[in-house]
Amino acid sequence: MQVFILGGTGTIGTAVVAELVSRNHQVLALSRSEKSDELLISAGATPFRGNLTEPDSWADAAVSSDAIIQAAATFGEDMGDVDAKAMKALTQAAATRSDPTRLIYTGGCWLYGETGDEIATEDRPFNPLPAFSWMVAHAQMLLDAPQLRTAVVHPAMVYDMRDGGVFYRFLSAAKNGQRTEIWGSKATRWPLIESSDLARVYCDLVERSDLVGFFNAVSEEGVTVGRIASVISEAYGSPTEPMIRTVDEAVKENGAWAKGPTLDQQMSARKLQSAIDWQPQITDFAEQTTHWISDIQT
């Protein structure tokens, strides 16, 4: 298959490209710079020069592929507008084709809002942060488009050891012998998934165009942020008592998106496991992270 990917050099996209290539799929990836070109070529993908903000230059090429993966976000104040323009362009381009185009769209666990002691499944009503509410509307638009066969993946908090993913702040501080910084409370729970396990979800769904709708992707339903920070600090031999920042402080310093990591959440992947017989290969972040850090230090 030929797969067109948006966001092919990000935390999720890098892992997805590697998995697609390992399955002998041809990968076209949107690229806006020579640096991205080099990264994509080294990963076995073919760069397609363009910009997410200018979809008219790449939408036709995308829908001409066998499948499209949207794993890109600008994380700027206009990220919703950028995504809307891009997804509308894909919908319009797909409408001119005789056969439906397979599309995998990326949502997120933050769309469920606080879950507390409840475990979010796909039938849970959305309660998104205002900064990400556009994702719900865009996902539904794509699901309703007759010439798209859309599956929406809601990843848990994604970590890996290339750039750290959601562990980045903890790893950076601990590596430099500093106290880790927690936003909100040590008791806040994050559903977790490692990037290569998530990549298999995307690729499995690409290959199953009969599956449409929402799919949660998670390997550990809920792990406290305090434990995550402690495991990473101990692995580096750094101070283990974290510095606690209030939610308001985090948002003021980093923007509205910073409310996301402060949400106390748990999430289930039972629907996904039933639909495609997917099982995570990494089910203990502590063991995996300690192993990775040990390899780095030796």
ZADO-1210 file (C-alpha; in nm, 4 decimals, padded with zeros to 6 digits):
<atoms>
<atom x="00.0000" y="00.0000" z="00.0000" code="MET" pos="1"/>
<atom x="00.0972" y="00.3619" z="-00.0424" code="GLN" pos="2"/>
<atom x="00.0346" y="00.5626" z="00.2728" code="VAL" pos="3"/>
<atom x="00.0456" y="00.9420" z="00.2948" code="PHE" pos="4"/>
<atom x="00.1343" y="01.0671" z="00.6429" code="ILE" pos="5"/>
<atom x="00.1041" y="01.4091" z="00.7988" code="LEU" pos="6"/>
<atom x="00.3364" y="01.4608" z="01.0961" code="GLY" pos="7"/>
<atom x="00.5844" y="01.1932" z="00.9949" code="GLY" pos="8"/>
<atom x="00.8741" y="01.3361" z="01.1990" code="THR" pos="9"/>
<atom x="00.6898" y="01.3810" z="01.5297" code="GLY" pos="10"/>
<atom x="00.6881" y="01.1434" z="01.8251" code="THR" pos="11"/>
<atom x="00.3959" y="00.9434" z="01.6889" code="ILE" pos="12"/>
<atom x="00.4760" y="00.9875" z="01.3216" code="GLY" pos="13"/>
<atom x="00.8372" y="00.8732" z="01.3465" code="THR" pos="14"/>
<atom x="00.7277" y="00.5444" z="01.5016" code="ALA" pos="15"/>
<atom x="00.4450" y="00.5026" z="01.2502" code="VAL" pos="16"/>
<atom x="00.6766" y="00.5575" z="00.9530" code="VAL" pos="17"/>
<atom x="00.9188" y="00.2963" z="01.0878" code="ALA" pos="18"/>
<atom x="00.6380" y="00.0446" z="01.1346" code="GLU" pos="19"/>
<atom x="00.4900" y="00.1093" z="00.7902" code="LEU" pos="20"/>
<atom x="00.8297" y="00.0644" z="00.6247" code="VAL" pos="21"/>
<atom x="00.8900" y="-00.2567" z="00.8205" code="SER" pos="22"/>
<atom x="00.5649" y="-00.3890" z="00.6718" code="ARG" pos="23"/>
<atom x="00.6836" y="-00.3023" z="00.3195" code="ASN" pos="24"/>
<atom x="00.4354" y="-00.0204" z="00.2645" code="HIS" pos="25"/>
<atom x="00.5377" y="00.2778" z="00.0522" code="GLN" pos="26"/>
<atom x="00.5334" y="00.5940" z="00.2628" code="VAL" pos="27"/>
<atom x="00.4846" y="00.9467" z="00.1318" code="LEU" pos="28"/>
<atom x="00.5328" y="01.2010" z="00.4088" code="ALA" pos="29"/>
<atom x="00.4575" y="01.5713" z="00.4101" code="LEU" pos="30"/>
<atom x="00.7796" y="01.7624" z="00.4686" code="SER" pos="31"/>
<atom x="00.8389" y="02.1359" z="00.4975" code="ARG" pos="32"/>
<atom x="01.2200" y="02.1477" z="00.5276" code="SER" pos="33"/>
<atom x="01.5438" y="01.9883" z="00.4147" code="GLU" pos="34"/>
<atom x="01.6011" y="01.8617" z="00.7687" code="LYS" pos="35"/>
<atom x="01.2654" y="01.6800" z="00.7616" code="SER" pos="36"/>
<atom x="01.3502" y="01.5454" z="00.4156" code="ASP" pos="37"/>
<atom x="01.6700" y="01.3932" z="00.5535" code="GLU" pos="38"/>
<atom x="01.4950" y="01.2373" z="00.8517" code="LEU" pos="39"/>
<atom x="01.2237" y="01.0857" z="00.6351" code="LEU" pos="40"/>
<atom x="01.4610" y="00.9521" z="00.3720" code="ILE" pos="41"/>
<atom x="01.6785" y="00.7919" z="00.6392" code="SER" pos="42"/>
<atom x="01.3646" y="00.6233" z="00.7754" code="ALA" pos="43"/>
<atom x="01.2763" y="00.4804" z="00.4344" code="GLY" pos="44"/>
<atom x="00.9991" y="00.7283" z="00.3447" code="ALA" pos="45"/>
<atom x="00.9661" y="00.9587" z="00.0441" code="THR" pos="46"/>
<atom x="00.9266" y="01.3274" z="00.1365" code="PRO" pos="47"/>
<atom x="00.6491" y="01.5278" z="-00.0258" code="PHE" pos="48"/>
<atom x="00.7399" y="01.8927" z="00.0093" code="ARG" pos="49"/>
<atom x="00.4582" y="02.1067" z="00.1451" code="GLY" pos="50"/>
<atom x="00.3150" y="02.2688" z="00.4537" code="ASN" pos="51"/>
<atom x="00.0248" y="02.1620" z="00.6733" code="LEU" pos="52"/>
<atom x="-00.1121" y="02.5161" z="00.6486" code="THR" pos="53"/>
<atom x="-00.1342" y="02.4983" z="00.2670" code="GLU" pos="54"/>
<atom x="-00.3275" y="02.1775" z="00.1935" code="PRO" pos="55"/>
<atom x="-00.4180" y="02.2642" z="-00.1657" code="ASP" pos="56"/>
<atom x="-00.0615" y="02.1709" z="-00.2620" code="SER" pos="57"/>
<atom x="-00.0796" y="01.8164" z="-00.1219" code="TRP" pos="58"/>
<atom x="-00.4439" y="01.7116" z="-00.0701" code="ALA" pos="59"/>
<atom x="-00.4790" y="01.5486" z="-00.4133" code="ASP" pos="60"/>
<atom x="-00.1604" y="01.3470" z="-00.3634" code="ALA" pos="61"/>
<atom x="-00.2861" y="01.2379" z="-00.0239" code="ALA" pos="62"/>
<atom x="-00.6239" y="01.1066" z="-00.1442" code="VAL" pos="63"/>
<atom x="-00.4531" y="00.9398" z="-00.4412" code="SER" pos="64"/>
<atom x="-00.2738" y="00.7169" z="-00.1909" code="SER" pos="65"/>
<atom x="-00.4300" y="00.4021" z="-00.0490" code="ASP" pos="66"/>
<atom x="-00.4486" y="00.5522" z="00.2987" code="ALA" pos="67"/>
<atom x="-00.3816" y="00.8744" z="00.4881" code="ILE" pos="68"/>
<atom x="-00.2609" y="00.9148" z="00.8455" code="ILE" pos="69"/>
<atom x="-00.3084" y="01.2495" z="01.0186" code="GLN" pos="70"/>
<atom x="-00.0637" y="01.2669" z="01.3115" code="ALA" pos="71"/>
<atom x="00.0310" y="01.6350" z="01.2829" code="ALA" pos="72"/>
<atom x="-00.0430" y="01.9278" z="01.5129" code="ALA" pos="73"/>
<atom x="00.1187" y="02.2697" z="01.5305" code="THR" pos="74"/>
<atom x="00.0405" y="02.3226" z="01.9037" code="PHE" pos="75"/>
<atom x="00.0094" y="02.6924" z="01.8305" code="GLY" pos="76"/>
<atom x="-00.2912" y="02.9047" z="01.9136" code="GLU" pos="77"/>
<atom x="-00.4198" y="02.8475" z="01.5607" code="ASP" pos="78"/>
<atom x="-00.3773" y="02.4688" z="01.5597" code="MET" pos="79"/>
<atom x="-00.7526" y="02.4095" z="01.5374" code="GLY" pos="80"/>
<atom x="-00.7849" y="02.6397" z="01.2368" code="ASP" pos="81"/>
<atom x="-00.4870" y="02.4745" z="01.0663" code="VAL" pos="82"/>
<atom x="-00.6338" y="02.1282" z="01.1199" code="ASP" pos="83"/>
<atom x="-00.9790" y="02.2410" z="00.9997" code="ALA" pos="84"/>
<atom x="-00.8375" y="02.3775" z="00.6750" code="LYS" pos="85"/>
<atom x="-00.6335" y="02.0625" z="00.6139" code="ALA" pos="86"/>
<atom x="-00.9149" y="01.8172" z="00.6906" code="MET" pos="87"/>
<atom x="-01.1683" y="02.0116" z="00.4804" code="LYS" pos="88"/>
<atom x="-00.9246" y="02.0040" z="00.1892" code="ALA" pos="89"/>
<atom x="-00.8901" y="01.6256" z="00.2245" code="LEU" pos="90"/>
<atom x="-01.2664" y="01.5817" z="00.2440" code="THR" pos="91"/>
<atom x="-01.3182" y="01.7893" z="-00.0699" code="GLN" pos="92"/>
<atom x="-01.0418" y="01.6100" z="-00.2593" code="ALA" pos="93"/>
<atom x="-01.1776" y="01.2687" z="-00.1590" code="ALA" pos="94"/>
<atom x="-01.5258" y="01.3660" z="-00.2806" code="ALA" pos="95"/>
<atom x="-01.3966" y="01.3737" z="-00.6391" code="THR" pos="96"/>
<atom x="-01.2846" y="01.0113" z="-00.6286" code="ARG" pos="97"/>
<atom x="-01.4927" y="00.7044" z="-00.7084" code="SER" pos="98"/>
<atom x="-01.3534" y="00.4888" z="-00.4280" code="ASP" pos="99"/>
<atom x="-01.3449" y="00.5913" z="-00.0597" code="PRO" pos="100"/>
<atom x="-01.0061" y="00.6821" z="00.0876" code="THR" pos="101"/>
<atom x="-00.8888" y="00.5256" z="00.4131" code="ARG" pos="102"/>
<atom x="-00.8068" y="00.7884" z="00.6784" code="LEU" pos="103"/>
<atom x="-00.6647" y="00.7470" z="01.0277" code="ILE" pos="104"/>
<atom x="-00.7191" y="01.0621" z="01.2332" code="TYR" pos="105"/>
<atom x="-00.5525" y="01.1369" z="01.5664" code="THR" pos="106"/>
<atom x="-00.7641" y="01.2470" z="01.8598" code="GLY" pos="107"/>
<atom x="-00.6387" y="01.2085" z="02.2161" code="GLY" pos="108"/>
<atom x="-00.7098" y="01.1004" z="02.5703" code="CYS" pos="109"/>
<atom x="-00.7576" y="01.4615" z="02.6806" code="TRP" pos="110"/>
<atom x="-01.0853" y="01.4708" z="02.4874" code="LEU" pos="111"/>
<atom x="-01.2444" y="01.2653" z="02.7658" code="TYR" pos="112"/>
<atom x="-01.1600" y="01.5200" z="03.0347" code="GLY" pos="113"/>
<atom x="-01.1206" y="01.4064" z="03.3957" code="GLU" pos="114"/>
<atom x="-01.2205" y="01.0425" z="03.4438" code="THR" pos="115"/>
<atom x="-01.1036" y="00.9929" z="03.8026" code="GLY" pos="116"/>
<atom x="-01.1723" y="00.6380" z="03.9201" code="ASP" pos="117"/>
<atom x="-01.3760" y="00.5583" z="03.6072" code="GLU" pos="118"/>
<atom x="-01.2040" y="00.4032" z="03.3063" code="ILE" pos="119"/>
<atom x="-01.2866" y="00.5761" z="02.9789" code="ALA" pos="120"/>
<atom x="-01.4149" y="00.3616" z="02.6944" code="THR" pos="121"/>
<atom x="-01.5170" y="00.4768" z="02.3482" code="GLU" pos="122"/>
<atom x="-01.8811" y="00.5227" z="02.4485" code="ASP" pos="123"/>
<atom x="-01.7923" y="00.7775" z="02.7166" code="ARG" pos="124"/>
<atom x="-01.9205" y="01.1278" z="02.6285" code="PRO" pos="125"/>
<atom x="-01.6460" y="01.3693" z="02.5350" code="PHE" pos="126"/>
<atom x="-01.5572" y="01.6494" z="02.7746" code="ASN" pos="127"/>
<atom x="-01.2606" y="01.8102" z="02.5990" code="PRO" pos="128"/>
<atom x="-01.0429" y="02.0920" z="02.7168" code="LEU" pos="129"/>
<atom x="-01.1507" y="02.4086" z="02.5334" code="PRO" pos="130"/>
<atom x="-00.8093" y="02.4243" z="02.3649" code="ALA" pos="131"/>
<atom x="-00.8781" y="02.0856" z="02.1986" code="PHE" pos="132"/>
<atom x="-01.2552" y="02.0844" z="02.1530" code="SER" pos="133"/>
<atom x="-01.2085" y="02.1313" z="01.7774" code="TRP" pos="134"/>
<atom x="-01.0761" y="01.7730" z="01.7557" code="MET" pos="135"/>
<atom x="-01.4183" y="01.6339" z="01.8420" code="VAL" pos="136"/>
<atom x="-01.5902" y="01.8351" z="01.5678" code="ALA" pos="137"/>
<atom x="-01.3240" y="01.7552" z="01.3087" code="HIS" pos="138"/>
<atom x="-01.3315" y="01.3839" z="01.3866" code="ALA" pos="139"/>
<atom x="-01.7078" y="01.3745" z="01.3417" code="GLN" pos="140"/>
<atom x="-01.6832" y="01.5656" z="01.0141" code="MET" pos="141"/>
<atom x="-01.4394" y="01.3062" z="00.8821" code="LEU" pos="142"/>
<atom x="-01.6504" y="01.0147" z="01.0067" code="LEU" pos="143"/>
<atom x="-01.9523" y="01.1645" z="00.8277" code="ASP" pos="144"/>
<atom x="-01.7697" y="01.2196" z="00.4965" code="ALA" pos="145"/>
<atom x="-01.9055" y="00.9558" z="00.2538" code="PRO" pos="146"/>
<atom x="-01.5825" y="00.9255" z="00.0522" code="GLN" pos="147"/>
<atom x="-01.3638" y="00.8705" z="00.3574" code="LEU" pos="148"/>
<atom x="-01.3352" y="00.5506" z="00.5602" code="ARG" pos="149"/>
<atom x="-01.2256" y="00.7044" z="00.8895" code="THR" pos="150"/>
<atom x="-01.0908" y="00.5526" z="01.2080" code="ALA" pos="151"/>
<atom x="-01.0125" y="00.7941" z="01.4910" code="VAL" pos="152"/>
<atom x="-00.7339" y="00.6875" z="01.7280" code="VAL" pos="153"/>
<atom x="-00.7348" y="00.8286" z="02.0800" code="HIS" pos="154"/>
<atom x="-00.3801" y="00.7638" z="02.2031" code="PRO" pos="155"/>
<atom x="-00.2982" y="00.7546" z="02.5708" code="ALA" pos="156"/>
<atom x="-00.0018" y="00.9648" z="02.6836" code="MET" pos="157"/>
<atom x="00.2752" y="00.8622" z="02.4423" code="VAL" pos="158"/>
<atom x="00.6321" y="00.8081" z="02.5584" code="TYR" pos="159"/>
<atom x="00.9510" y="00.6914" z="02.3909" code="ASP" pos="160"/>
<atom x="01.3252" y="00.7265" z="02.4348" code="MET" pos="161"/>
<atom x="01.4043" y="00.9164" z="02.1137" code="ARG" pos="162"/>
<atom x="01.2573" y="01.2469" z="02.2306" code="ASP" pos="163"/>
<atom x="01.0914" y="01.1330" z="02.5532" code="GLY" pos="164"/>
<atom x="00.7399" y="01.2093" z="02.4395" code="GLY" pos="165"/>
<atom x="00.5324" y="01.2925" z="02.7469" code="VAL" pos="166"/>
<atom x="00.8309" y="01.1989" z="02.9659" code="PHE" pos="167"/>
<atom x="01.0490" y="01.4689" z="02.8119" code="TYR" pos="168"/>
<atom x="01.0388" y="01.7153" z="03.1022" code="ARG" pos="169"/>
<atom x="01.1068" y="01.4438" z="03.3587" code="PHE" pos="170"/>
<atom x="01.3939" y="01.2930" z="03.1613" code="LEU" pos="171"/>
<atom x="01.5543" y="01.6305" z="03.0909" code="SER" pos="172"/>
<atom x="01.5504" y="01.7332" z="03.4566" code="ALA" pos="173"/>
<atom x="01.6670" y="01.3992" z="03.5933" code="ALA" pos="174"/>
<atom x="01.9464" y="01.3699" z="03.3380" code="LYS" pos="175"/>
<atom x="02.0820" y="01.7039" z="03.4597" code="ASN" pos="176"/>
<atom x="02.0549" y="01.6091" z="03.8275" code="GLY" pos="177"/>
<atom x="01.7598" y="01.8401" z="03.8867" code="GLN" pos="178"/>
<atom x="01.4287" y="01.7838" z="04.0619" code="ARG" pos="179"/>
<atom x="01.1487" y="01.6867" z="03.8290" code="THR" pos="180"/>
<atom x="00.8538" y="01.9230" z="03.7961" code="GLU" pos="181"/>
<atom x="00.4967" y="01.8014" z="03.8314" code="ILE" pos="182"/>
<atom x="00.2012" y="02.0122" z="03.7259" code="TRP" pos="183"/>
<atom x="-00.0927" y="01.9740" z="03.9613" code="GLY" pos="184"/>
<atom x="-00.0674" y="01.6659" z="04.1826" code="SER" pos="185"/>
<atom x="00.1547" y="01.3604" z="04.2201" code="LYS" pos="186"/>
<atom x="-00.1650" y="01.1533" z="04.2403" code="ALA" pos="187"/>
<atom x="-00.2761" y="01.2515" z="03.8892" code="THR" pos="188"/>
<atom x="-00.3019" y="00.9397" z="03.6719" code="ARG" pos="189"/>
<atom x="-00.1913" y="00.9150" z="03.3107" code="TRP" pos="190"/>
<atom x="-00.2953" y="00.6354" z="03.0744" code="PRO" pos="191"/>
<atom x="00.0249" y="00.5357" z="02.8949" code="LEU" pos="192"/>
<atom x="00.1405" y="00.3833" z="02.5678" code="ILE" pos="193"/>
<atom x="00.4885" y="00.3463" z="02.4200" code="GLU" pos="194"/>
<atom x="00.5305" y="00.4858" z="02.0694" code="SER" pos="195"/>
<atom x="00.6143" y="00.1595" z="01.8903" code="SER" pos="196"/>
<atom x="00.3055" y="-00.0082" z="02.0373" code="ASP" pos="197"/>
<atom x="00.0975" y="00.2878" z="01.9219" code="LEU" pos="198"/>
<atom x="00.2529" y="00.2673" z="01.5749" code="ALA" pos="199"/>
<atom x="00.1269" y="-00.0891" z="01.5414" code="ARG" pos="200"/>
<atom x="-00.2244" y="00.0373" z="01.6169" code="VAL" pos="201"/>
<atom x="-00.2092" y="00.2888" z="01.3321" code="TYR" pos="202"/>
<atom x="-00.0687" y="00.0368" z="01.0881" code="CYS" pos="203"/>
<atom x="-00.3138" y="-00.2369" z="01.1863" code="ASP" pos="204"/>
<atom x="-00.6017" y="00.0056" z="01.1279" code="LEU" pos="205"/>
<atom x="-00.4556" y="00.1196" z="00.7948" code="VAL" pos="206"/>
<atom x="-00.4719" y="-00.2421" z="00.6839" code="GLU" pos="207"/>
<atom x="-00.8307" y="-00.2857" z="00.8080" code="ARG" pos="208"/>
<atom x="-01.0350" y="-00.0306" z="00.6166" code="SER" pos="209"/>
<atom x="-01.3556" y="-00.2053" z="00.7264" code="ASP" pos="210"/>
<atom x="-01.3047" y="-00.0674" z="01.0784" code="LEU" pos="211"/>
<atom x="-01.4409" y="00.2832" z="01.1320" code="VAL" pos="212"/>
<atom x="-01.5208" y="00.4888" z="01.4405" code="GLY" pos="213"/>
<atom x="-01.3291" y="00.5639" z="01.7614" code="PHE" pos="214"/>
<atom x="-01.0519" y="00.3464" z="01.9062" code="PHE" pos="215"/>
<atom x="-00.8640" y="00.4081" z="02.2316" code="ASN" pos="216"/>
<atom x="-00.4974" y="00.3039" z="02.2265" code="ALA" pos="217"/>
<atom x="-00.3468" y="00.2393" z="02.5703" code="VAL" pos="218"/>
<atom x="-00.1185" y="-00.0160" z="02.7329" code="SER" pos="219"/>
<atom x="-00.1377" y="00.0933" z="03.1001" code="GLU" pos="220"/>
<atom x="-00.4801" y="00.2239" z="03.2035" code="GLU" pos="221"/>
<atom x="-00.3577" y="00.4727" z="03.4636" code="GLY" pos="222"/>
<atom x="-00.0196" y="00.5387" z="03.6280" code="VAL" pos="223"/>
<atom x="00.0375" y="00.8210" z="03.8762" code="THR" pos="224"/>
<atom x="00.2590" y="01.1047" z="03.7633" code="VAL" pos="225"/>
<atom x="00.4395" y="01.0834" z="04.0965" code="GLY" pos="226"/>
<atom x="00.5470" y="00.7266" z="04.0210" code="ARG" pos="227"/>
<atom x="00.6593" y="00.8176" z="03.6697" code="ILE" pos="228"/>
<atom x="00.8744" y="01.1034" z="03.7988" code="ALA" pos="229"/>
<atom x="01.0151" y="00.8872" z="04.0784" code="SER" pos="230"/>
<atom x="01.1127" y="00.5993" z="03.8489" code="VAL" pos="231"/>
<atom x="01.2945" y="00.8327" z="03.6095" code="ILE" pos="232"/>
<atom x="01.4720" y="01.0250" z="03.8868" code="SER" pos="233"/>
<atom x="01.5870" y="00.7068" z="04.0589" code="GLU" pos="234"/>
<atom x="01.7170" y="00.5628" z="03.7319" code="ALA" pos="235"/>
<atom x="01.9375" y="00.8698" z="03.6873" code="TYR" pos="236"/>
<atom x="02.0305" y="00.8913" z="04.0554" code="GLY" pos="237"/>
<atom x="01.8757" y="01.2390" z="04.0761" code="SER" pos="238"/>
<atom x="01.6707" y="01.3971" z="04.3569" code="PRO" pos="239"/>
<atom x="01.3462" y="01.2008" z="04.3840" code="THR" pos="240"/>
<atom x="01.1264" y="01.4601" z="04.5560" code="GLU" pos="241"/>
<atom x="00.9537" y="01.6507" z="04.2736" code="PRO" pos="242"/>
<atom x="00.8759" y="02.0183" z="04.2607" code="MET" pos="243"/>
<atom x="00.4990" y="02.0755" z="04.2442" code="ILE" pos="244"/>
<atom x="00.3629" y="02.3560" z="04.0258" code="ARG" pos="245"/>
<atom x="-00.0019" y="02.4578" z="04.0371" code="THR" pos="246"/>
<atom x="-00.2221" y="02.4103" z="03.7341" code="VAL" pos="247"/>
<atom x="-00.2596" y="02.7871" z="03.6985" code="ASP" pos="248"/>
<atom x="00.1180" y="02.8334" z="03.7020" code="GLU" pos="249"/>
<atom x="00.1663" y="02.5693" z="03.4335" code="ALA" pos="250"/>
<atom x="-00.1002" y="02.7188" z="03.2077" code="VAL" pos="251"/>
<atom x="00.0253" y="03.0734" z="03.2535" code="LYS" pos="252"/>
<atom x="00.3803" y="02.9724" z="03.1639" code="GLU" pos="253"/>
<atom x="00.3115" y="02.7219" z="02.8848" code="ASN" pos="254"/>
<atom x="-00.0308" y="02.7980" z="02.7392" code="GLY" pos="255"/>
<atom x="-00.3779" y="02.6459" z="02.7538" code="ALA" pos="256"/>
<atom x="-00.2587" y="02.3019" z="02.6411" code="TRP" pos="257"/>
<atom x="-00.0725" y="02.2609" z="02.9728" code="ALA" pos="258"/>
<atom x="-00.4030" y="02.1811" z="03.1440" code="LYS" pos="259"/>
<atom x="-00.3942" y="01.8440" z="02.9649" code="GLY" pos="260"/>
<atom x="-00.1163" y="01.6795" z="03.1676" code="PRO" pos="261"/>
<atom x="-00.2971" y="01.7788" z="03.4888" code="THR" pos="262"/>
<atom x="-00.6078" y="01.5716" z="03.4069" code="LEU" pos="263"/>
<atom x="-00.6579" y="01.2638" z="03.6265" code="ASP" pos="264"/>
<atom x="-00.7441" y="00.9941" z="03.3722" code="GLN" pos="265"/>
<atom x="-00.7782" y="00.6237" z="03.3128" code="GLN" pos="266"/>
<atom x="-00.8567" y="00.4687" z="02.9751" code="MET" pos="267"/>
<atom x="-00.9282" y="00.1262" z="02.8264" code="SER" pos="268"/>
<atom x="-00.8238" y="-00.0300" z="02.4926" code="ALA" pos="269"/>
<atom x="-01.0584" y="-00.3295" z="02.5114" code="ARG" pos="270"/>
<atom x="-01.2473" y="-00.2310" z="02.1932" code="LYS" pos="271"/>
<atom x="-00.9239" y="-00.2095" z="01.9967" code="LEU" pos="272"/>
<atom x="-00.7965" y="-00.5376" z="02.1363" code="GLN" pos="273"/>
<atom x="-01.1174" y="-00.7085" z="02.0322" code="SER" pos="274"/>
<atom x="-01.1341" y="-00.5499" z="01.6870" code="ALA" pos="275"/>
<atom x="-00.7807" y="-00.6202" z="01.5644" code="ILE" pos="276"/>
<atom x="-00.6435" y="-00.8589" z="01.8266" code="ASP" pos="277"/>
<atom x="-00.3883" y="-00.5937" z="01.9237" code="TRP" pos="278"/>
<atom x="-00.1884" y="-00.6421" z="02.2423" code="GLN" pos="279"/>
<atom x="00.0809" y="-00.4031" z="02.3695" code="PRO" pos="280"/>
<atom x="00.4327" y="-00.5434" z="02.3822" code="GLN" pos="281"/>
<atom x="00.5405" y="-00.2950" z="02.6510" code="ILE" pos="282"/>
<atom x="00.3115" y="-00.3074" z="02.9530" code="THR" pos="283"/>
<atom x="00.5424" y="-00.1776" z="03.2265" code="ASP" pos="284"/>
<atom x="00.6747" y="00.1732" z="03.1660" code="PHE" pos="285"/>
<atom x="00.9009" y="00.1467" z="03.4741" code="ALA" pos="286"/>
<atom x="01.0858" y="-00.1608" z="03.3538" code="GLU" pos="287"/>
<atom x="01.1174" y="-00.0269" z="02.9995" code="GLN" pos="288"/>
<atom x="01.2268" y="00.3227" z="03.1024" code="THR" pos="289"/>
<atom x="01.4830" y="00.1962" z="03.3530" code="THR" pos="290"/>
<atom x="01.6240" y="-00.0344" z="03.0861" code="HIS" pos="291"/>
<atom x="01.6469" y="00.2489" z="02.8323" code="TRP" pos="292"/>
<atom x="01.8191" y="00.4824" z="03.0767" code="ILE" pos="293"/>
<atom x="02.0625" y="00.2083" z="03.1787" code="SER" pos="294"/>
<atom x="02.1548" y="00.1574" z="02.8121" code="ASP" pos="295"/>
<atom x="02.2110" y="00.5316" z="02.7693" code="ILE" pos="296"/>
<atom x="02.4416" y="00.5476" z="03.0695" code="GLN" pos="297"/>
<atom x="02.6570" y="00.2484" z="02.9713" code="THR" pos="298"/>
</atoms>
